[in-house]
Amino acid sequence: MKLYFLLILFAQNNIFLTLTNFKGEVIIWKSLGKVKIKGLKKLTNSFLKNFIFSNLNEIRLFKNFKLHIKLKGYNKTKKKFTRLLLLFLQEVTFSLTDDFKEPMNGCKPKKKRRL
Protein backbone atom coordinates (compact mmCIF):
# COMPACT_ATOMS: atom_id res chain seq x y z
CA MET A 1 0.00 0.00 0.00
CA LYS A 2 1.34 3.44 -0.98
CA LEU A 3 0.89 6.63 1.01
CA TYR A 4 0.36 9.97 -0.76
CA PHE A 5 0.01 13.47 0.66
CA LEU A 6 -2.65 15.86 -0.65
CA LEU A 7 -1.69 19.40 0.37
CA ILE A 8 -4.48 21.98 0.05
CA LEU A 9 -3.67 25.67 0.38
CA PHE A 10 -6.60 28.04 0.79
CA ALA A 11 -5.69 31.54 -0.40
CA GLN A 12 -8.08 34.47 -0.19
CA ASN A 13 -9.55 33.96 -3.67
CA ASN A 14 -8.06 30.66 -4.80
CA ILE A 15 -7.45 27.05 -3.79
CA PHE A 16 -4.26 25.13 -4.66
CA LEU A 17 -4.00 21.31 -4.62
CA THR A 18 -0.68 19.47 -4.62
CA LEU A 19 -0.35 15.68 -4.58
CA THR A 20 3.06 14.40 -3.50
CA ASN A 21 4.49 11.00 -2.77
CA PHE A 22 6.25 10.00 0.44
CA LYS A 23 9.56 11.53 -0.74
CA GLY A 24 7.96 14.91 -1.49
CA GLU A 25 8.03 14.66 -5.29
CA VAL A 26 5.09 16.49 -6.88
CA ILE A 27 2.79 14.18 -8.85
CA ILE A 28 -0.21 16.44 -9.54
CA TRP A 29 -0.60 20.21 -9.10
CA LYS A 30 -3.95 21.92 -9.67
CA SER A 31 -5.31 25.39 -9.07
CA LEU A 32 -8.92 26.48 -8.97
CA GLY A 33 -8.03 29.63 -10.89
CA LYS A 34 -6.33 27.72 -13.70
CA VAL A 35 -9.52 25.88 -14.67
CA LYS A 36 -11.82 28.86 -14.16
CA ILE A 37 -14.06 29.94 -17.02
CA LYS A 38 -13.81 33.66 -17.77
CA GLY A 39 -16.68 35.68 -16.34
CA LEU A 40 -17.62 33.19 -13.60
CA LYS A 41 -16.78 33.36 -9.93
CA LYS A 42 -14.28 30.77 -8.67
CA LEU A 43 -15.64 30.11 -5.21
CA THR A 44 -19.22 29.07 -5.97
CA ASN A 45 -20.64 25.78 -4.75
CA SER A 46 -21.23 24.30 -8.21
CA PHE A 47 -17.75 25.30 -9.43
CA LEU A 48 -16.15 23.63 -6.40
CA LYS A 49 -18.06 20.39 -7.08
CA ASN A 50 -17.07 20.39 -10.76
CA PHE A 51 -13.43 21.07 -9.86
CA ILE A 52 -13.26 18.21 -7.37
CA PHE A 53 -15.06 15.63 -9.48
CA SER A 54 -13.34 16.44 -12.77
CA ASN A 55 -9.77 17.04 -11.58
CA LEU A 56 -9.40 14.52 -8.77
CA ASN A 57 -10.43 11.53 -10.89
CA GLU A 58 -6.72 11.22 -11.72
CA ILE A 59 -6.09 10.36 -8.06
CA ARG A 60 -8.72 7.62 -8.04
CA LEU A 61 -6.93 5.83 -10.91
CA PHE A 62 -4.07 4.86 -8.58
CA LYS A 63 -4.32 1.35 -7.12
CA ASN A 64 -3.88 0.34 -3.47
CA PHE A 65 -3.12 3.73 -1.88
CA LYS A 66 -4.10 5.94 1.06
CA LEU A 67 -4.18 9.74 1.28
CA HIS A 68 -3.02 11.97 4.10
CA ILE A 69 -4.76 15.33 3.58
CA LYS A 70 -3.16 18.52 4.93
CA LEU A 71 -5.15 21.77 4.95
CA LYS A 72 -3.47 25.15 5.26
CA GLY A 73 -4.82 28.71 5.21
CA TYR A 74 -8.32 30.07 5.43
CA ASN A 75 -10.96 30.81 2.83
CA LYS A 76 -14.68 31.54 2.98
CA THR A 77 -15.40 28.21 1.22
CA LYS A 78 -12.98 26.04 3.22
CA LYS A 79 -15.72 24.18 5.07
CA LYS A 80 -17.73 23.41 1.90
CA PHE A 81 -14.65 22.36 -0.07
CA THR A 82 -13.38 20.06 2.70
CA ARG A 83 -16.79 18.42 3.07
CA LEU A 84 -17.08 17.78 -0.68
CA LEU A 85 -13.50 16.50 -0.83
CA LEU A 86 -14.04 14.03 2.01
CA LEU A 87 -17.24 12.73 0.40
CA PHE A 88 -15.39 12.18 -2.88
CA LEU A 89 -12.26 10.60 -1.35
CA GLN A 90 -13.94 8.91 1.62
CA GLU A 91 -12.65 5.38 1.08
CA VAL A 92 -9.01 6.34 0.45
CA THR A 93 -8.55 9.03 3.14
CA PHE A 94 -6.11 7.93 5.83
CA SER A 95 -6.00 11.12 7.93
CA LEU A 96 -6.80 14.83 7.84
CA THR A 97 -4.84 17.64 9.50
CA ASP A 98 -5.47 21.38 9.53
CA ASP A 99 -2.52 23.78 9.90
CA PHE A 100 -4.56 26.94 10.32
CA LYS A 101 -2.45 29.34 12.32
CA GLU A 102 -4.23 32.04 14.26
CA PRO A 103 -2.23 34.84 15.85
CA MET A 104 -1.94 34.36 19.61
CA ASN A 105 -0.69 37.84 20.45
CA GLY A 106 -4.09 39.29 21.36
CA CYS A 107 -5.49 42.64 20.34
CA LYS A 108 -3.36 45.58 19.40
CA PRO A 109 -3.80 48.53 21.80
CA LYS A 110 -5.39 51.67 20.32
CA LYS A 111 -3.11 54.52 19.42
CA LYS A 112 -3.26 57.55 21.70
CA ARG A 113 -5.10 60.44 20.15
CA ARG A 114 -3.02 63.57 19.68
CA LEU A 115 -4.60 67.01 19.80
N, C-alpha and C positions, 0 to 999 in steps of 0.2 A: 504494500500500500504506500502511495506517495503522498507527501504533505506539501500543499501549496499555500502561499500567503496572498490574500486579496486585500490590498491597501486602498482605502477609500478616503480621499481628501475632500472635505467640503469647504469650498471657498465661498465668498459672499454671493456670487452669481453663477457659479459653475461647480461641477462635481467631476473629480478625476479618479479613474480606476486603474490600478496597476496590479497585475498578477505576476508574482515571482515564485521561483522555486526555492528550495531550502537553502541554496547557496547565495541567493539574492539576485540571480540573473533574471532580467525582465522577459516575460513570455508574451504578455498582452498588455497594451497601454491604450486606454480609451478616455475620451473626454466628452462630456455632455455637449459642450459648445462646438465640438468638431462635427457632430452629426446633426446639428440644429438646422432647421429649414428657415431660410430668411423670412423675416416678418412675423415669426411665431416666438412666444416666450419659451425660455428653456425650462423653467421650473414649474410647469403645470403637471397635474396628476397624470393625464393621458400621455404626455411626452415622457415622463419618468417610466411608466409601464412599457411603452414601446422601446425605450432605450435598454431597459433591463432584458426584456424578452428577445429582442433582436440581436443585441451585442454579446450577451452572456451565454448564448447557445454554443459558442466556441469552447467554453469551459466545460459544458456538459458532455462534450465529445471525448474527453479524457476518460480512461478506464481505471477503476480501482484507485481512487484518490479521496483525500479529505481536504477541506479548506479551513484555514484559520483566518478570520476576517478581522482587520484592524480598522477602526474608524478614527478620523482625526479632523478637528475643526468643527465649525458650527455653521449651519445654514437653516433657513426657514423651512426647508422641506426634508430635513435630516430624518425626522421620525417616519414620515411617509416612505421615503426611499429605503430606509433600513427594513421596515416592515415588508415592503414588496420584495426586497432582495432575499430576506429570510424565507418567504413563501416560495420563491423560485428555486432557491438552493437549499431547501430544508433537509433533504436526505444526505447531502454531502458536507454540510457545515459541521466542523469539529468544535470550534470555539469562536467567541465574539468578544473583542475588547474595544473599549472606547477611550481614546487618549485626549479627551477634551480638557484643556487646561484653563481653569478660571483663575484670574488674579486673586491672590490671598492677602493683598496689602491693604484692604479696606478702602474707605472713601477718602478722597483727597480733600483736605481742609479748604474752605473758601478763602479767596484772597481778601485781604483787608482793603476796605474802600478808602481811597484817598480823596480828600477835598481840596 
